[in-house]
Amino acid sequence: MARTRLTEGSIYRTVFFFSLPLLFGNILQSLNGTINSIWVGHFLGANAFAATANVNNINFLIFSLTFGIAMASSIFVGQHYGAGRYDEAKRVMGTGFTFFVLFSLVVTVLSEAFAPNLLELLHTPSSVMPYATIYLRIFMITVTFANLYNFLTMALRGAGDSKTPFYFLLISIVIDTGMNPVLIFGLGPFPRMGIAGSATATLFAQVTALVCLIVFLYARHHPLSLRGKELRYLRPSANLMKLMVQRGMMMGFQMMVVSTSSMALINLVNTFGATAVAAFSASMNITNYISMPAMAVGASVSNICSQNVGANQWDRVKRTFEAGLAYNLVMTGALAGLVYLFNRDVLHLFVTDQSVVALGMHINNVTAWSFILFGVMNIIVSTVRSTGAVLVPLLISFVSLWLVRIPFSYVLGYHSGIEWIWWSFPLGFLVSDVLLFAYYLHGGWKRIKLNDLYGMEKNKMKPSF
């Protein structure tokens, strides 16, 4: 299988076609989650639906930590690919694979042993606890397979391949969506499993996708597959793992900063009553789709820039950044425009109460356009991260959310009305954009390169065990 180089060719074309599988994947994952929620919520009841929500909170915490480490691995692979150091990219694959196996097994064992305790920490209602315990125990078995799958797909993107991960994501989604009703209701030869069936469907889909992906990589002789003497790379190097965890944890912490600020904002909206909560929830469902192009383009920019950082092609890094901003403006702006044109209609997909729809329309009018600013933020972060610079983006995220958006919302929301909560979105994004753009222009992010940090310790590296 030929190696993919993101250091050559038209930048705008590369960004566009690299982003498409990521965008379609994000959309399909959201639709898959929505469909599965409908099966559980509509046919198994409120307690079962609440159980999935509680387990998803635990899953998001685990995902926040592992996502960052997988992203750091992707940056490593990208920089090595750009520099033509393919053997070093395989070393990253070996260390990363072993790390995720060990980490995931520990998480699974602990989660199985302390499942009731974890749910009690979340103040899970007693009526929900039986459903949540069953769902959590099965879902945690999925962790190992999901983490390995995410690691491999992100490494492939770092190597310049966004299509292959999409194909296997599609396989996973088709199996998950199709098997949910089969196992929940016991269709055909399968037993009726209830909520356990929903978790089992996800487990089966994840295992199938991972196995098929590994078989594909070896069958196609992918440059990242480990063969023969290369299997020694499965014995991880301490210094490489240290760098991956250090950088990855910071990216994971940034996700946690975002998620906890969202929880604080929802807590504030809850004080304004059911209508406000329903309108805000409906609006956030819509803006979730508005933000998808920016997320996809941002991931594309990160992977493309990583290879060009490795190749020391800083002009292409700059032009990739500019292409990302342009695509964000066009794609996010177009979706925001559609929301303004069909505001009432899209809200009716989620709610029908007219007072909720009216407030939701107002929230969209205030916030929809601001996701262009969110896209700018995402493109800048993705660009500077491509070198391995993660601390400053984390600090800026904390400042814009916890020192600007949340205080602004609480102080003005309590004293001047709910209106100011919605305006905290453009304000928070704008502050983040200004600080990040200053860092992009004047910061030291170009002086940081993960592979250089790794190279300094290479001669001293010892296996971690």
matplotlib code that plots the C-alpha trace (Angstrom):
import matplotlib.pyplot as plt

x = [0.0, 1.5, 2.4, 0.3, 2.2, 0.4, 3.5, 2.8, 0.1, -2.7, -3.3, -7.0, -7.8, -5.9, -7.8, -11.1, -10.9, -9.2, -12.0, -14.9, -14.6, -14.2, -17.3, -19.4, -18.1, -19.1, -22.6, -23.1, -21.9, -24.4, -27.2, -26.2, -26.3, -29.7, -31.2, -30.0, -31.3, -34.7, -34.8, -33.9, -35.9, -39.1, -39.3, -37.5, -38.6, -37.2, -35.2, -33.3, -32.7, -31.4, -29.1, -27.4, -27.0, -25.2, -22.9, -22.1, -20.8, -18.3, -17.5, -16.8, -14.3, -12.4, -12.6, -11.3, -8.1, -7.5, -8.5, -5.6, -3.1, -4.3, -4.1, -0.5, 0.3, -1.3, 1.0, 4.0, 3.1, 2.4, 5.7, 7.7, 5.9, 6.6, 10.3, 10.4, 11.2, 8.8, 10.5, 10.1, 6.4, 6.2, 7.9, 5.0, 2.5, 4.1, 4.3, 0.9, -0.8, 0.7, -0.1, -3.8, -4.1, -2.7, -4.5, -7.8, -7.6, -6.9, -9.8, -12.1, -11.2, -11.6, -14.9, -16.2, -15.2, -16.5, -19.4, -22.0, -19.7, -19.0, -22.8, -23.4, -20.8, -23.0, -26.0, -27.8, -31.4, -32.3, -34.8, -32.1, -29.4, -30.3, -30.3, -27.2, -25.2, -26.0, -25.3, -22.0, -20.6, -21.1, -20.1, -16.8, -15.8, -16.0, -13.4, -10.3, -11.6, -12.8, -9.5, -7.5, -9.8, -9.6, -5.8, -5.4, -7.8, -6.1, -2.6, -3.9, -5.0, -1.6, -0.2, -2.4, -5.3, -8.8, -10.7, -9.9, -11.0, -14.3, -15.0, -14.6, -16.5, -19.3, -19.2, -19.3, -22.3, -24.3, -23.8, -24.5, -27.7, -28.9, -28.2, -29.7, -33.4, -32.5, -30.8, -33.1, -36.3, -34.9, -35.7, -35.1, -32.9, -31.5, -32.8, -34.6, -31.9, -33.4, -30.9, -28.1, -28.8, -28.1, -24.7, -23.9, -24.7, -22.1, -19.6, -20.1, -19.9, -16.6, -15.0, -15.9, -14.7, -11.3, -10.7, -11.6, -9.4, -6.3, -6.9, -7.2, -3.9, -2.0, -3.7, -2.9, 0.7, 0.0, 3.3, 2.2, 1.7, 4.3, 5.9, 8.8, 11.5, 9.3, 7.2, 9.8, 8.3, 5.4, 7.7, 7.2, 9.9, 9.6, 10.5, 8.2, 5.3, 6.1, 5.9, 2.7, 1.0, 2.3, 1.0, -2.0, -3.2, -3.1, -5.4, -7.6, -7.7, -8.8, -11.8, -12.6, -12.4, -14.9, -17.2, -17.3, -18.0, -20.9, -22.2, -21.9, -23.8, -26.6, -26.8, -27.4, -30.0, -31.8, -32.6, -34.8, -37.3, -38.3, -39.0, -35.5, -33.9, -35.9, -35.2, -31.5, -31.2, -32.9, -30.7, -27.5, -28.6, -28.8, -25.5, -23.8, -24.4, -23.3, -20.0, -19.3, -17.6, -15.2, -14.4, -13.7, -11.6, -9.7, -8.8, -7.7, -5.6, -3.9, -2.9, -1.8, 0.3, 1.9, 3.4, 4.6, 6.1, 8.0, 9.2, 10.0, 7.7, 6.5, 5.1, 2.7, 1.7, 0.8, -1.2, -3.0, -4.0, -5.3, -7.2, -8.8, -10.0, -11.5, -13.3, -14.6, -16.0, -17.8, -19.1, -19.9, -21.3, -23.5, -25.0, -25.5, -27.3, -29.6, -30.5, -31.5, -33.6, -35.3, -35.1, -38.6, -38.6, -35.4, -36.5, -39.8, -37.7, -36.9, -39.8, -43.4, -44.3, -44.6, -43.1, -40.1, -39.8, -39.9, -37.1, -35.1, -35.4, -34.0, -31.1, -30.3, -30.4, -27.8, -25.5, -25.6, -23.3, -20.8, -19.9, -17.9, -15.7, -15.7, -14.4, -11.6, -10.6, -10.6, -8.4, -5.8, -5.7, -5.3, -2.5, -0.4, -1.0, 0.6, 4.0, 3.0, 2.2, -0.7, -0.1, -1.0, -4.2, -5.2, -4.7, -6.5, -9.4, -9.6, -9.4, -12.1, -14.5, -13.9, -12.7, -14.9, -17.9, -19.1, -18.6, -20.3, -23.2, -23.7, -23.3, -25.4, -27.7, -28.8, -28.9, -30.0, -31.8, -31.4, -30.6, -27.0, -26.4, -26.7, -24.4, -21.7, -21.2, -19.9, -18.0, -16.2, -15.3, -14.1, -11.8, -10.4, -9.8, -8.0, -5.7, -5.0, -4.3, -1.8, -0.2, -0.2, 1.5, 3.9, 4.1, 6.8, 4.7, 7.0, 9.9, 8.2, 8.4, 7.4, 9.9, 12.8, 11.9, 11.9, 15.1, 16.9, 16.3, 16.5, 20.0, 19.0, 15.7, 14.9, 11.9, 9.3, 9.2]
y = [0.0, 3.4, 6.0, 9.1, 12.4, 15.5, 17.6, 17.8, 19.0, 21.6, 22.6, 23.7, 20.4, 18.4, 20.1, 19.7, 16.0, 15.1, 16.8, 15.1, 11.6, 13.3, 15.4, 12.5, 10.4, 13.0, 13.3, 9.5, 9.2, 11.8, 10.1, 6.8, 8.1, 9.7, 6.6, 4.4, 6.9, 6.6, 2.8, 3.0, 6.0, 5.3, 1.5, 0.8, 3.9, 6.9, 4.9, 3.0, 6.2, 7.9, 4.9, 5.5, 9.2, 8.3, 5.8, 8.3, 10.7, 8.1, 7.2, 10.8, 11.1, 8.1, 9.3, 12.8, 11.2, 8.7, 11.0, 13.4, 10.6, 9.2, 12.7, 13.1, 9.7, 11.0, 14.1, 11.9, 9.8, 12.8, 14.5, 11.3, 10.7, 14.3, 13.8, 10.4, 8.6, 5.7, 3.3, 5.8, 6.1, 2.3, 2.7, 5.1, 2.5, -0.2, 2.0, 3.4, 0.1, -1.5, 1.5, 1.5, -2.3, -2.0, 1.3, 0.0, -3.3, -1.5, 0.8, -2.1, -4.2, -1.2, -0.2, -3.7, -4.0, -0.6, -0.1, 0.6, 3.0, 5.0, 5.3, 6.4, 9.1, 10.5, 10.4, 7.9, 7.6, 4.2, 3.5, 4.0, 2.0, -1.5, -0.4, 1.7, -1.1, -3.6, -1.1, 0.0, -3.5, -4.4, -1.0, -1.0, -4.2, -2.1, 0.3, -1.7, -2.2, 1.4, 2.8, 0.6, 1.4, 5.2, 5.0, 3.2, 5.5, 8.6, 7.2, 6.5, 10.1, 11.2, 9.1, 10.9, 8.5, 9.7, 7.4, 4.1, 5.1, 6.3, 3.0, 1.0, 3.6, 3.1, -0.7, -0.1, 2.3, 0.0, -3.0, -0.9, 0.7, -2.6, -4.8, -2.4, -3.3, -6.9, -7.4, -5.1, -6.8, -10.3, -10.4, -13.7, -16.2, -13.6, -13.4, -10.3, -8.4, -5.0, -2.4, -5.0, -5.5, -1.9, -2.1, -5.5, -4.2, -1.4, -4.0, -6.3, -3.4, -2.1, -5.5, -6.2, -2.8, -3.2, -6.8, -5.9, -2.8, -4.8, -7.5, -4.8, -3.1, -6.4, -7.6, -4.4, -4.3, -0.8, 1.0, 1.3, -2.4, -4.1, -7.3, -9.6, -7.8, -4.7, -6.4, -5.5, -2.0, -3.4, -3.3, 0.4, 3.0, 4.9, 8.3, 8.0, 7.0, 9.8, 12.4, 10.9, 10.9, 14.4, 16.0, 13.9, 14.5, 18.3, 17.8, 15.6, 18.3, 20.8, 18.6, 18.4, 22.2, 22.4, 19.7, 21.1, 24.6, 23.2, 21.5, 24.8, 26.6, 24.0, 24.2, 28.0, 27.5, 25.0, 27.8, 29.6, 26.7, 23.9, 26.1, 27.6, 24.2, 22.7, 25.6, 25.6, 21.8, 22.1, 24.9, 23.1, 20.1, 22.3, 24.1, 20.7, 20.2, 23.7, 23.0, 19.8, 21.3, 23.3, 20.1, 18.1, 20.9, 21.4, 17.7, 17.8, 20.9, 19.2, 16.1, 18.0, 20.5, 17.7, 16.2, 19.6, 20.4, 17.1, 18.1, 21.7, 23.1, 26.0, 27.9, 24.9, 25.0, 28.7, 28.1, 25.1, 27.3, 29.9, 27.2, 26.0, 29.4, 29.9, 26.5, 27.3, 30.6, 29.1, 25.9, 27.0, 30.3, 28.4, 26.1, 29.1, 30.9, 27.9, 27.9, 31.6, 30.8, 27.8, 28.6, 27.6, 24.4, 23.0, 23.6, 21.8, 18.7, 18.7, 20.5, 21.5, 23.7, 27.2, 29.0, 26.7, 27.2, 31.0, 31.1, 28.5, 30.8, 33.7, 31.6, 30.5, 34.1, 35.1, 32.1, 30.5, 33.0, 32.8, 29.2, 30.8, 32.2, 28.7, 27.4, 30.0, 28.9, 25.3, 25.9, 27.9, 25.3, 22.5, 24.4, 25.1, 21.6, 20.1, 20.9, 19.5, 22.9, 22.0, 24.0, 27.5, 26.3, 24.6, 27.8, 30.0, 27.6, 27.9, 31.7, 32.1, 29.6, 29.8, 33.4, 35.0, 32.9, 31.4, 34.5, 36.6, 34.2, 33.9, 37.6, 39.1, 36.1, 36.4, 40.2, 41.2, 38.1, 35.0, 36.9, 37.4, 33.7, 33.4, 36.3, 34.5, 32.2, 34.9, 36.6, 33.5, 32.5, 36.0, 36.2, 32.8, 33.8, 37.0, 35.2, 32.3, 34.5, 36.5, 33.2, 32.1, 35.3, 35.9, 32.6, 30.0, 27.2, 26.8, 26.1, 23.0, 19.7, 16.4, 14.5, 16.8, 16.3, 12.6, 12.7, 14.4, 11.3, 8.7, 7.4, 7.2, 5.4, 2.3, 0.0, 0.9, -2.6]
z = [0.0, -1.0, 1.5, 1.6, 1.6, 2.7, 2.0, -1.7, -4.1, -3.8, -0.2, -0.7, -2.5, 0.2, 3.1, 1.4, 0.5, 3.7, 5.7, 3.9, 5.5, 8.9, 8.4, 7.2, 10.0, 12.6, 11.1, 11.0, 14.6, 15.8, 13.9, 15.3, 18.8, 18.2, 16.7, 19.6, 22.1, 20.4, 20.7, 24.4, 25.4, 23.5, 24.1, 27.3, 29.3, 31.1, 33.6, 30.9, 29.0, 32.1, 32.7, 29.3, 30.1, 33.4, 31.7, 28.9, 31.5, 32.8, 29.2, 28.3, 31.2, 30.0, 26.4, 27.3, 28.7, 25.9, 23.1, 23.9, 24.0, 20.7, 19.3, 20.5, 18.8, 15.6, 15.7, 16.3, 13.3, 11.1, 11.9, 11.3, 8.0, 6.9, 7.7, 6.0, 9.2, 8.6, 11.0, 13.8, 13.0, 13.5, 16.9, 17.8, 16.7, 18.9, 22.0, 21.5, 20.9, 24.0, 26.1, 25.1, 25.8, 29.3, 30.2, 28.9, 30.7, 34.0, 33.4, 32.5, 35.6, 38.0, 36.4, 36.6, 40.3, 41.3, 38.9, 41.7, 43.4, 40.2, 39.6, 43.3, 42.8, 40.0, 42.4, 40.1, 41.2, 42.8, 40.1, 37.4, 39.2, 38.1, 34.4, 34.7, 36.4, 33.7, 31.0, 32.6, 33.1, 29.4, 28.1, 30.0, 28.2, 25.0, 26.3, 25.3, 21.8, 21.4, 22.6, 20.2, 17.3, 18.0, 18.3, 15.0, 13.1, 14.4, 13.6, 10.1, 9.7, 10.9, 8.1, 5.6, 5.3, 6.4, 4.0, 5.6, 9.1, 7.6, 5.9, 9.1, 11.1, 8.6, 9.3, 13.0, 12.8, 10.5, 12.9, 16.0, 14.5, 13.1, 16.1, 18.7, 18.0, 17.3, 20.7, 22.7, 21.5, 20.8, 17.1, 15.2, 17.0, 19.4, 23.0, 24.4, 26.3, 27.0, 27.9, 28.0, 24.3, 23.4, 25.2, 23.6, 20.1, 20.6, 21.9, 18.9, 16.5, 18.0, 18.1, 14.5, 13.3, 15.1, 13.9, 10.3, 10.4, 11.7, 9.1, 6.4, 7.4, 7.2, 4.1, 2.3, 3.7, 5.2, 6.0, 9.7, 10.2, 12.3, 10.9, 11.8, 13.7, 13.9, 16.5, 19.0, 19.0, 20.9, 23.9, 24.6, 25.2, 28.5, 27.1, 24.1, 26.3, 28.7, 25.9, 24.6, 28.0, 28.9, 25.7, 25.5, 29.1, 28.4, 25.4, 27.5, 30.2, 27.6, 26.8, 30.4, 30.8, 28.0, 29.3, 32.9, 31.7, 29.7, 32.9, 34.7, 32.0, 32.0, 35.8, 35.4, 32.7, 34.9, 37.4, 34.7, 34.4, 32.1, 29.0, 29.1, 29.5, 26.6, 24.3, 25.2, 24.7, 21.3, 20.2, 21.3, 19.3, 16.2, 16.8, 17.3, 13.6, 12.7, 14.4, 12.6, 9.5, 11.8, 13.8, 10.6, 9.0, 12.3, 12.5, 8.8, 9.4, 12.4, 10.4, 7.3, 9.4, 11.4, 8.3, 7.0, 10.4, 10.2, 6.7, 7.9, 5.2, 7.3, 4.3, 3.7, 7.4, 7.0, 3.8, 5.4, 8.3, 5.8, 3.9, 7.1, 8.0, 4.5, 4.6, 8.1, 7.0, 4.0, 5.5, 9.0, 7.7, 5.2, 7.9, 10.2, 7.4, 6.8, 10.5, 10.2, 7.1, 8.6, 12.3, 13.3, 11.1, 12.5, 16.1, 15.4, 14.8, 18.5, 20.2, 19.5, 22.4, 20.9, 23.9, 23.7, 20.0, 20.3, 22.9, 20.9, 17.8, 19.8, 21.2, 17.6, 16.4, 19.1, 19.0, 15.5, 13.8, 16.7, 15.7, 12.9, 15.7, 17.3, 13.9, 13.9, 17.4, 16.4, 13.3, 15.3, 18.0, 15.4, 13.7, 16.8, 18.2, 15.1, 16.6, 20.0, 21.6, 24.0, 27.2, 25.9, 24.1, 27.4, 29.4, 26.8, 26.9, 30.7, 30.6, 27.9, 29.5, 33.3, 33.6, 30.9, 29.7, 33.0, 35.2, 32.5, 32.4, 36.1, 37.0, 34.2, 34.0, 37.6, 37.7, 34.2, 32.8, 30.8, 27.6, 28.7, 28.9, 25.1, 24.6, 26.5, 23.5, 21.1, 23.9, 25.0, 21.4, 20.6, 23.6, 22.8, 19.1, 20.1, 22.6, 20.2, 17.2, 19.3, 20.3, 16.6, 15.5, 18.4, 20.4, 20.5, 19.1, 16.1, 18.4, 19.8, 17.9, 19.5, 17.5, 18.5, 22.2, 21.5, 19.6, 22.5, 24.6, 22.0, 22.9, 26.5, 25.9, 27.9, 27.8, 30.3, 31.6]

ax = plt.figure().add_subplot(projection="3d")
ax.plot(x, y, z, "-o")
ax.set_aspect("equal")
plt.show()
